[in-house]
Amino acid sequence: MLDTLVANIMHSSAIEGVKLNAHVIRSSLSSQIGFEQENVQTKVQADGLAEIMIDAVVNWNTPLALNRLLNWHKRLMNIAQPIDKSINLGR
């Protein structure tokens, strides 16, 4: 299952032209799921993507409410480089 989540994040990011480190993504997913992991320093980008993916998979049958969608926006926009300071994250 972890391999599938890593692959989904990697492929989704590739569509946007973003190249990620699969090892960092795996480490972030592992720590958020509670698996033992190597001591790899994750990045805000990997943590945000992992959080969104886990939420989408775990809560797949929950309606996509505005609050949930805005939280995803906040996590995605918080990792954008560079970020437009006029954007209200999660609003």
ChimeraX commands (.cxc) that place a marker at each C-alpha (Angstrom):
marker #1 position 0.00,0.00,0.00 radius 0.5
marker #1 position 2.84,2.39,0.84 radius 0.5
marker #1 position 4.36,1.86,-2.60 radius 0.5
marker #1 position 1.02,2.72,-4.21 radius 0.5
marker #1 position 0.72,5.95,-2.20 radius 0.5
marker #1 position 4.28,6.95,-3.10 radius 0.5
marker #1 position 3.63,6.21,-6.77 radius 0.5
marker #1 position 0.40,8.22,-6.74 radius 0.5
marker #1 position 2.14,11.26,-5.26 radius 0.5
marker #1 position 5.10,10.94,-7.62 radius 0.5
marker #1 position 2.92,10.60,-10.74 radius 0.5
marker #1 position 0.51,13.36,-9.70 radius 0.5
marker #1 position 3.42,15.71,-9.10 radius 0.5
marker #1 position 5.04,14.75,-12.41 radius 0.5
marker #1 position 1.86,15.85,-14.21 radius 0.5
marker #1 position 2.47,19.29,-12.74 radius 0.5
marker #1 position 6.13,19.17,-13.78 radius 0.5
marker #1 position 7.35,18.73,-10.20 radius 0.5
marker #1 position 10.08,16.18,-9.54 radius 0.5
marker #1 position 10.13,14.76,-6.03 radius 0.5
marker #1 position 12.44,12.47,-4.12 radius 0.5
marker #1 position 10.59,9.17,-3.68 radius 0.5
marker #1 position 12.63,8.32,-0.56 radius 0.5
marker #1 position 11.56,11.57,1.15 radius 0.5
marker #1 position 7.91,11.02,0.14 radius 0.5
marker #1 position 8.05,7.46,1.48 radius 0.5
marker #1 position 9.56,8.67,4.75 radius 0.5
marker #1 position 6.90,11.33,5.18 radius 0.5
marker #1 position 4.09,8.88,4.47 radius 0.5
marker #1 position 5.63,6.33,6.82 radius 0.5
marker #1 position 5.90,8.75,9.70 radius 0.5
marker #1 position 2.32,9.99,9.24 radius 0.5
marker #1 position 0.93,6.45,9.05 radius 0.5
marker #1 position 3.00,5.39,12.06 radius 0.5
marker #1 position 5.36,2.90,10.37 radius 0.5
marker #1 position 8.92,2.57,11.54 radius 0.5
marker #1 position 11.24,4.46,9.29 radius 0.5
marker #1 position 14.81,5.40,8.71 radius 0.5
marker #1 position 15.88,8.75,10.08 radius 0.5
marker #1 position 15.24,10.77,6.91 radius 0.5
marker #1 position 14.54,14.46,7.17 radius 0.5
marker #1 position 11.33,15.19,5.32 radius 0.5
marker #1 position 10.39,18.43,3.65 radius 0.5
marker #1 position 7.32,20.62,4.05 radius 0.5
marker #1 position 6.37,19.74,0.47 radius 0.5
marker #1 position 6.52,16.00,1.10 radius 0.5
marker #1 position 4.67,16.28,4.41 radius 0.5
marker #1 position 1.88,18.32,2.83 radius 0.5
marker #1 position 1.43,15.94,-0.08 radius 0.5
marker #1 position 1.53,12.93,2.24 radius 0.5
marker #1 position -1.08,14.48,4.52 radius 0.5
marker #1 position -3.42,15.15,1.60 radius 0.5
marker #1 position -2.96,11.66,0.15 radius 0.5
marker #1 position -3.59,9.95,3.48 radius 0.5
marker #1 position -6.69,12.06,4.06 radius 0.5
marker #1 position -8.01,11.22,0.58 radius 0.5
marker #1 position -7.38,7.48,1.02 radius 0.5
marker #1 position -8.59,7.14,4.60 radius 0.5
marker #1 position -11.63,9.36,4.14 radius 0.5
marker #1 position -12.48,8.32,0.58 radius 0.5
marker #1 position -16.17,7.92,1.40 radius 0.5
marker #1 position -16.51,11.25,3.20 radius 0.5
marker #1 position -18.04,14.04,1.13 radius 0.5
marker #1 position -15.51,16.64,0.07 radius 0.5
marker #1 position -16.69,19.49,2.28 radius 0.5
marker #1 position -15.46,23.03,1.79 radius 0.5
marker #1 position -13.42,22.96,5.01 radius 0.5
marker #1 position -11.57,19.82,3.89 radius 0.5
marker #1 position -10.93,21.22,0.41 radius 0.5
marker #1 position -9.62,24.49,1.87 radius 0.5
marker #1 position -7.28,22.56,4.17 radius 0.5
marker #1 position -5.90,20.77,1.11 radius 0.5
marker #1 position -5.45,24.16,-0.58 radius 0.5
marker #1 position -3.57,25.45,2.45 radius 0.5
marker #1 position -1.24,22.42,2.45 radius 0.5
marker #1 position -0.62,22.67,-1.31 radius 0.5
marker #1 position -0.13,26.43,-1.45 radius 0.5
marker #1 position 2.09,26.41,1.61 radius 0.5
marker #1 position 4.60,24.38,-0.40 radius 0.5
marker #1 position 4.45,26.37,-3.63 radius 0.5
marker #1 position 7.70,28.08,-4.62 radius 0.5
marker #1 position 7.51,31.07,-4.73 radius 0.5
marker #1 position 4.22,31.86,-3.07 radius 0.5
marker #1 position 2.14,34.90,-3.83 radius 0.5
marker #1 position 1.66,36.60,-0.46 radius 0.5
marker #1 position -1.69,38.03,-1.60 radius 0.5
marker #1 position -3.23,34.54,-1.59 radius 0.5
marker #1 position -5.14,33.72,1.59 radius 0.5
marker #1 position -4.12,30.13,2.18 radius 0.5
marker #1 position -7.07,27.86,2.77 radius 0.5
marker #1 position -9.66,30.50,1.83 radius 0.5
marker link #1:1,2 radius 0.2
marker link #1:2,3 radius 0.2
marker link #1:3,4 radius 0.2
marker link #1:4,5 radius 0.2
marker link #1:5,6 radius 0.2
marker link #1:6,7 radius 0.2
marker link #1:7,8 radius 0.2
marker link #1:8,9 radius 0.2
marker link #1:9,10 radius 0.2
marker link #1:10,11 radius 0.2
marker link #1:11,12 radius 0.2
marker link #1:12,13 radius 0.2
marker link #1:13,14 radius 0.2
marker link #1:14,15 radius 0.2
marker link #1:15,16 radius 0.2
marker link #1:16,17 radius 0.2
marker link #1:17,18 radius 0.2
marker link #1:18,19 radius 0.2
marker link #1:19,20 radius 0.2
marker link #1:20,21 radius 0.2
marker link #1:21,22 radius 0.2
marker link #1:22,23 radius 0.2
marker link #1:23,24 radius 0.2
marker link #1:24,25 radius 0.2
marker link #1:25,26 radius 0.2
marker link #1:26,27 radius 0.2
marker link #1:27,28 radius 0.2
marker link #1:28,29 radius 0.2
marker link #1:29,30 radius 0.2
marker link #1:30,31 radius 0.2
marker link #1:31,32 radius 0.2
marker link #1:32,33 radius 0.2
marker link #1:33,34 radius 0.2
marker link #1:34,35 radius 0.2
marker link #1:35,36 radius 0.2
marker link #1:36,37 radius 0.2
marker link #1:37,38 radius 0.2
marker link #1:38,39 radius 0.2
marker link #1:39,40 radius 0.2
marker link #1:40,41 radius 0.2
marker link #1:41,42 radius 0.2
marker link #1:42,43 radius 0.2
marker link #1:43,44 radius 0.2
marker link #1:44,45 radius 0.2
marker link #1:45,46 radius 0.2
marker link #1:46,47 radius 0.2
marker link #1:47,48 radius 0.2
marker link #1:48,49 radius 0.2
marker link #1:49,50 radius 0.2
marker link #1:50,51 radius 0.2
marker link #1:51,52 radius 0.2
marker link #1:52,53 radius 0.2
marker link #1:53,54 radius 0.2
marker link #1:54,55 radius 0.2
marker link #1:55,56 radius 0.2
marker link #1:56,57 radius 0.2
marker link #1:57,58 radius 0.2
marker link #1:58,59 radius 0.2
marker link #1:59,60 radius 0.2
marker link #1:60,61 radius 0.2
marker link #1:61,62 radius 0.2
marker link #1:62,63 radius 0.2
marker link #1:63,64 radius 0.2
marker link #1:64,65 radius 0.2
marker link #1:65,66 radius 0.2
marker link #1:66,67 radius 0.2
marker link #1:67,68 radius 0.2
marker link #1:68,69 radius 0.2
marker link #1:69,70 radius 0.2
marker link #1:70,71 radius 0.2
marker link #1:71,72 radius 0.2
marker link #1:72,73 radius 0.2
marker link #1:73,74 radius 0.2
marker link #1:74,75 radius 0.2
marker link #1:75,76 radius 0.2
marker link #1:76,77 radius 0.2
marker link #1:77,78 radius 0.2
marker link #1:78,79 radius 0.2
marker link #1:79,80 radius 0.2
marker link #1:80,81 radius 0.2
marker link #1:81,82 radius 0.2
marker link #1:82,83 radius 0.2
marker link #1:83,84 radius 0.2
marker link #1:84,85 radius 0.2
marker link #1:85,86 radius 0.2
marker link #1:86,87 radius 0.2
marker link #1:87,88 radius 0.2
marker link #1:88,89 radius 0.2
marker link #1:89,90 radius 0.2
marker link #1:90,91 radius 0.2
view
